[in-house]
């Protein structure tokens, strides 16, 4: 009598091989998730503080005339050890002197750390080249804190016309060496704009969901690096006007006038109303949070509005609310200065802005008081 053939059929072999493959992939995915951190879509380019001999520059209207800024491979910086005298600043209309230290900061030379050191990163709002140094909100925060008996030192690392990318690069390049206890990132609506120093790494689509695919893409060197948004801002604008703008207006003439301004300023601050801008800013803000954990400083965010937001008679805070949701998710304290300035604008006839975003000396004082109180109560509680 012939014994039954116990050799598996070809179909069974394929089935067993498929099951084994799936089990192997699942196990590999589990191991990758266990040992490999989540994909980081931010790459910070190496850099070092720019070197420059001491210099004195006399200008007539604005620092952009030359002599103050350096365009380095890692992004825009202030020229170190430089004194710039402006006869009549284009914004404030007053004589201004700007002095930078050896790190290219509009700040006195940092010495050994004493007390609590607070580093401010930001753009021209923080740099405040149109005000005397002692009138900028960064220095006023220190002055107010010391008057309240707090041993704080503030350091202004702001640079004009930069965005989140360069601010992150400055943090790694020179900021962390100062051993800050707190790093305050001063966010503005146009922080999605491109700048050197940091690139967004475009990973294969599956790498966003699978740690195994992410690991293999790193080994294979796949994933392109680009300093530009995936969609040009002009295309973002077309998409926003087609899908979002009409819903925001809803037959309201006041809203229509406001969003006409947003539309005109779309390449600048208006782009913050596009979801695409947040696709750029989200990984950069998350990278800031990750750096705070890695290097042990307390992270904090300030949100600055555009002038039309402050002067509007209705809620224009959609970008700030997006930022607040991120801050809550990442457990980062956030100070939104829009309600602070809005309430003051409603109660006073004194101007708060020189242009679309830069604050007068009065507004700078108001902001400094709000920042000092917020840092004391929410960021550095006793």
C-alpha positions in Angstrom: 0.0 0.0 0.0 1.5 3.4 -1.0 2.0 6.0 1.8 0.3 9.4 1.2 2.5 12.1 -0.2 3.3 14.5 2.7 5.2 17.0 0.6 3.5 20.4 0.8 1.9 21.7 -2.4 3.3 24.7 -4.2 0.4 26.8 -3.0 1.0 25.9 0.6 4.7 26.7 0.2 3.8 30.2 -1.0 1.4 30.7 1.8 3.9 29.6 4.4 6.5 31.9 2.9 4.1 34.8 2.9 3.1 34.3 6.5 6.8 34.0 7.5 7.6 37.2 5.6 4.7 39.1 7.2 5.8 37.8 10.7 9.3 38.8 9.9 8.3 42.3 8.8 6.1 42.8 11.8 8.9 41.7 14.1 11.4 44.0 12.3 8.9 46.9 12.5 8.4 46.3 16.2 12.2 46.2 16.8 12.7 49.4 14.8 10.1 51.2 16.8 11.7 49.9 20.0 15.2 51.1 19.2 15.0 53.7 16.5 13.6 57.2 17.3 10.7 58.6 15.2 11.7 60.2 11.9 13.1 63.6 12.1 12.4 65.6 9.0 14.8 68.5 9.9 18.5 68.6 9.1 20.6 71.4 10.6 23.6 72.3 8.6 26.9 72.6 10.4 28.1 76.1 11.0 30.2 78.3 13.3 29.9 81.8 14.5 31.0 84.2 11.7 34.4 85.8 12.1 34.9 89.5 11.4 37.3 92.1 12.5 35.9 95.0 14.6 34.3 97.6 12.3 32.4 100.9 12.5 29.8 101.7 9.9 27.8 104.9 9.4 24.5 104.6 7.5 21.8 107.1 6.8 18.5 105.2 6.9 18.5 101.4 7.5 20.9 98.5 8.3 20.0 96.8 5.0 22.2 99.4 3.4 25.1 97.2 4.2 27.9 96.6 6.7 25.8 94.9 9.4 24.7 91.6 7.9 26.7 88.6 6.8 25.2 86.0 4.5 26.9 82.8 5.5 26.5 79.2 4.3 24.4 78.5 7.4 22.2 81.6 7.0 22.1 85.3 7.7 24.0 86.6 10.7 25.0 89.9 12.3 28.6 90.9 11.8 30.4 90.4 15.1 32.2 93.2 16.9 30.6 95.9 14.8 29.2 99.3 15.6 26.6 100.7 13.2 25.4 104.3 13.5 22.2 105.2 11.7 21.6 108.9 11.3 17.8 108.6 11.0 16.3 105.1 11.0 13.7 104.5 8.3 11.1 103.2 10.7 11.5 105.2 13.9 13.0 108.3 12.5 15.5 108.6 15.3 19.3 108.2 15.5 20.2 104.6 16.3 23.4 102.9 17.4 23.7 99.1 17.0 26.6 97.3 18.7 27.2 93.6 18.3 29.3 91.3 20.4 31.8 88.6 19.4 28.9 86.2 18.8 27.1 88.5 16.4 24.4 89.5 18.8 23.0 92.9 19.6 23.9 92.3 23.2 26.7 93.0 25.7 29.4 90.3 25.7 28.1 87.3 27.8 30.3 86.4 30.7 30.1 83.5 33.1 26.5 82.7 33.8 25.1 84.2 37.0 21.5 83.8 37.9 18.9 82.8 35.3 20.0 83.2 31.7 17.2 83.6 29.1 18.1 83.4 25.4 15.7 85.1 22.9 15.6 83.9 19.3 13.7 85.8 16.7 13.6 88.1 13.6 13.7 91.8 13.3 10.9 92.2 15.9 13.3 90.8 18.5 16.4 92.4 17.0 14.6 95.8 17.1 17.3 97.7 15.1 14.9 100.7 14.9 14.9 101.2 18.7 17.8 102.0 21.2 19.0 98.7 22.6 17.7 99.5 26.1 14.2 100.1 24.6 13.9 96.7 22.9 11.6 94.3 24.7 14.5 91.8 25.4 16.5 94.2 27.4 13.4 95.7 29.1 12.5 92.2 30.3 15.8 92.0 32.1 15.4 95.6 33.5 11.9 94.9 34.8 12.8 91.5 36.3 15.8 93.0 38.2 13.6 95.8 39.5 11.3 93.0 40.8 14.2 91.4 42.6 14.8 88.6 40.0 18.4 87.7 39.0 17.7 87.4 35.3 20.0 87.9 32.3 18.5 88.2 28.9 20.4 87.7 25.7 19.2 89.0 22.3 20.1 86.6 19.5 17.5 88.1 17.1 18.5 88.8 13.5 16.6 90.8 10.9 14.8 89.0 8.0 15.3 85.4 9.2 12.8 82.6 9.9 12.5 79.5 12.0 15.1 77.6 10.0 17.9 80.1 10.6 16.8 80.7 14.2 17.3 76.9 14.9 20.7 77.1 13.3 21.7 80.0 15.5 20.6 78.1 18.5 22.9 75.2 17.8 25.7 77.4 16.4 26.2 79.8 19.3 23.1 79.7 21.6 23.6 76.4 23.4 27.2 77.3 24.3 25.8 80.0 26.5 24.1 77.4 28.7 20.7 79.2 28.7 18.2 78.1 31.3 15.3 79.2 29.1 15.2 79.7 25.3 12.4 81.9 24.1 11.5 81.4 20.4 9.7 84.6 19.2 7.4 83.4 16.4 6.0 85.6 13.7 3.4 84.9 11.0 6.0 84.7 8.1 8.3 82.1 9.9 7.4 79.6 7.2 9.7 81.5 4.8 12.8 79.8 3.5 16.3 80.6 4.9 19.6 78.8 5.0 20.9 76.8 7.9 18.2 74.2 8.1 16.6 72.0 5.4 13.4 70.0 5.5 14.2 66.4 4.5 11.6 64.9 2.2 11.3 61.2 3.2 9.5 58.5 1.1 5.8 58.6 1.9 5.8 55.2 3.7 8.7 56.3 5.9 6.3 58.7 7.7 4.3 55.7 8.9 6.8 52.8 9.1 9.9 52.9 11.2 11.3 50.0 9.2 10.9 51.8 5.9 12.4 54.9 7.6 15.4 52.9 8.8 15.9 51.4 5.3 15.7 54.9 3.7 18.4 56.1 6.0 20.7 53.2 5.1 20.0 53.7 1.4 20.4 57.4 1.6 17.1 58.1 0.1 14.9 61.1 0.8 15.7 64.4 -0.8 16.7 67.5 1.1 15.3 70.8 0.2 15.3 74.2 1.8 12.1 75.2 -0.1 8.5 74.4 0.7 7.0 71.5 -1.2 4.6 73.9 -2.9 5.6 77.5 -3.9 3.9 80.2 -1.9 2.2 81.5 -5.1 0.5 78.1 -5.5 -0.4 78.0 -1.8 -2.2 81.3 -2.4 -4.2 80.0 -5.3 -5.2 77.0 -3.3 -6.1 79.1 -0.2 -8.3 81.5 -2.3 -10.1 78.6 -3.9 -10.7 76.5 -0.8 -10.6 78.7 2.4 -10.9 82.4 1.7 -14.6 82.4 0.7 -15.5 80.6 3.9 -13.7 83.1 6.0 -15.4 86.1 4.5 -19.0 84.7 4.4 -20.5 88.0 3.2 -19.0 90.1 5.9 -17.5 93.3 4.5 -15.1 93.8 7.4 -13.7 90.3 7.0 -13.5 90.8 3.3 -11.3 93.9 3.8 -9.1 92.1 6.3 -8.6 89.1 4.1 -7.9 91.3 1.1 -4.9 92.5 3.2 -4.0 88.9 4.0 -4.1 88.1 0.3 -1.9 91.1 -0.6 0.6 90.1 2.1 0.5 86.4 1.3 4.2 86.0 0.4 4.9 87.6 3.8 2.7 87.3 6.9 -0.5 86.4 5.0 0.8 83.0 4.2 0.3 81.9 7.8 -3.4 81.4 6.9 -2.4 78.6 4.5 -2.4 75.0 5.9 0.7 74.5 3.7 2.7 77.0 5.7 2.1 74.9 8.8 3.4 71.8 7.0 6.7 73.7 6.9 6.6 75.1 10.4 5.3 72.0 12.2 8.6 69.9 11.9 10.7 73.0 12.8 8.7 73.7 15.9 8.9 70.1 16.9 12.6 70.1 16.4 12.9 73.0 18.8 11.0 71.0 21.4 13.3 68.0 20.8 16.4 70.1 21.2 15.1 71.4 24.5 14.8 67.9 25.8 18.2 66.9 24.5 20.0 69.9 25.9 18.1 70.6 29.0 16.8 74.1 28.6 13.2 75.2 29.2 11.4 76.0 25.9 9.0 78.9 25.6 7.2 80.6 22.6 6.0 84.1 22.1 3.6 84.8 19.2 3.7 88.2 17.5 0.8 89.4 15.4 0.6 91.6 12.3 -0.8 95.1 12.7 -4.0 94.4 10.8 -4.8 91.6 13.3 -4.4 94.0 16.2 -6.6 96.6 14.6 -9.4 94.3 13.5 -12.7 94.4 15.2 -13.2 90.6 15.1 -11.2 87.5 15.8 -8.3 87.1 13.4 -6.3 84.6 15.5 -6.4 81.5 13.4 -2.6 81.2 13.0 -2.1 81.9 16.7 -4.6 79.3 17.6 -2.8 76.7 15.4 0.4 77.6 17.3 -1.3 77.4 20.6 -2.6 73.9 19.8 1.0 72.8 19.0 2.3 74.4 22.2 -0.3 72.5 24.2 0.5 69.2 22.6 4.3 69.7 23.2 3.7 71.2 26.7 5.5 74.4 25.8 4.4 77.7 27.4 3.1 80.2 24.9 2.5 83.9 25.2 0.2 85.3 22.5 0.7 89.0 22.4 -2.2 89.6 20.0 -4.8 90.0 22.9 -2.3 92.1 24.9 -1.8 94.6 22.0 -5.5 94.4 20.9 -6.8 95.5 24.3 -4.2 98.3 24.5 -5.0 99.5 21.0 -8.7 99.7 21.9 -8.0 101.8 25.0 -5.3 104.2 23.6 -4.7 106.4 20.7 -0.9 106.1 20.9 0.5 104.2 17.9 1.8 100.7 18.6 3.4 100.0 15.2 5.7 101.7 12.8 4.6 99.4 10.0 3.0 96.0 9.6 4.8 94.3 12.5 7.5 96.5 14.2 6.6 98.0 17.5 6.9 101.5 18.8 8.8 102.1 22.0 5.4 102.2 23.8 4.4 98.9 22.4 7.8 97.4 23.2 7.3 98.4 26.8 3.9 96.8 27.0 5.2 93.6 25.4 8.2 93.6 27.8 5.9 93.8 30.8 3.7 91.0 29.5 6.8 88.8 28.8 8.4 89.4 32.1 5.2 88.5 34.0 4.6 85.4 31.8 8.2 84.2 32.3 7.9 84.7 36.0 4.5 83.1 36.4 4.3 80.4 33.7 7.9 79.5 32.6 10.1 80.1 35.7 7.7 79.6 38.6 9.2 79.5 42.1 
